[in-house]
Amino acid sequence: MNFTTELIEELVQKVVAMLPDKATMTDIEKQTKSLMNDIGNQVVKQAVEAETNRYAEPLLPCSCGGEANHKWKRSGHFHTIYGKIVIKRDYYLCPSCHCGFYPLDNRLGLRPNQLSAELSRLVAMTGVEIPFMAGRNLFEELTGISVSDQTMGKATQAVGRQVVADEIEWQEKGMDKPFLLKQKREQQHPLRLYGSIDATKVHIRDDQEHRWRDLKIGAFYEARGRPPSTPDGQWGIKAEKMHYFADIAPAREFSSLVWGHGVKKNAQLAKELIFVCDGAEWIWNIIDDHFPSAIQILDWFHASEYLMPVAQAIYSETHKQAKWVAETKALLWAGKVETILERLDLLRETHSDDVIRTTANYFENHKERMRYEQFRKNGYQIGSGTIESAAKQIGMMRLKVPGAIWNESSARLVAKARAAFLSDRWESLPFAT
């Protein structure tokens, strides 16, 4: 009988001894989970203690260049995924700079009176998914570890700060010409990369009033599949390798963020860089500033939504409205924007409704972004569903929960953490110290 078998048998005996009469499967699972947590707590504690030196060195180098003296062992409290542990570690004090340190803390990444790196990661992962109060309750139910909603908020916002630091680094790299030249020489140039930008609203608390602010969201991604052969066909497009980012900031500041993330994804090096967005002017200004050679596509669904209000302005019968929309949508699908503009101009001679003028201006301003037939022939995506999904997942599902009014800093950091979680960046964040 090997060690593992003996250990399992002993644990089974302990679980059975703790079970009530007429135990159910739930009782067995709960008692086993409780025992495993107790054992995990002791294993982690003793494994950490095993890393301490039995005989401490009397002197150790200090970061100031001097030598620190061993003083004594001090107890520290640490919160782990198996509960709180108390560890005695060697403490050193430098007489030159009067700074003290614990070599074991530095070596293992221990954080006294704080969450361990792994516990912090799991708590933050819960906090980016659901409101902190509900997250606290769910986390305790799943793990047996109790954390406050404030602690969950701090852990989640700490991830957001890590994202901010990474963004600042890439924005600086984006302004570094030698780095950009080296990147062009050494990095892989994407064959086809998509970008999208959008915004949603977040309820923000300030000194004067509770305002709704724009949460701007961007994405770089790849995509498989093609648009359907007809405008009302089945769309089977799948976005891949999504890289989301977000901020509550003026367009000018967000523009710098778009460029930084673009540089991180080698967007400026792509053989084909394609932006699919709605018609907001500030979005296309950002794209023109940083990616002037990019292919620009107005989201098909935003463009086609302009048709029904025109039909309602010129016809009262629903069947005539539907017929006009179908005919005009077919022209739009074929990229015949000039034909649509001619028809709108004729309608303006006989109808005074502002919606016709507004639609004509919109189509005129974006006509080069509406060459849908050519875009489809080239195999390009023409719908911005990826970024709209991001706006829903980051804005509506996490920040616009019922009754939520955020202070701007918290909303910004949680949005950034959730954007990282939903994209390809979560595992690369430095949770360990």
Secondary structure, 3 states (H helix, E strand, C coil): CCHHHHHHHHHHHHHHHHCCCCCCHHHHHHHHHHHHHHHHHHHHHHHHHHCCCCCCCCEEECCCCCEEEEEEEEEEEEEECCEEEEEEEEEEECCCCCCEECHHHHHHCCCCCCECHHHHHHHHHHHCCCCHHHHHHHHHHHHCCCCCHHHHHHHHHHHHHHHHHHHHHHHHHHCCHHHHHHHHHHCCCCCEEEEEEEEEEEEEECCCCEEEEEEEEEEEEEEECCCCCCCCCCCCCEEEEEEEEEECCCHHHHHHHHHHHHHHCCHHHCCEEEEEECCCHHHHHHHHHHCCCCEEEECHHHHHCCHHHHHHHHCCCHHHHHHHHHHHHHHHHCCCHHHHHHHHHHHHHHCCCHHHHHHHHHHHHHHHHCCHHHHHHCCCCCCCHHHHHHHHHHHHHHHCCCCCCEEHHHHHHHHHHHHHHHCCCHHHCCCCC
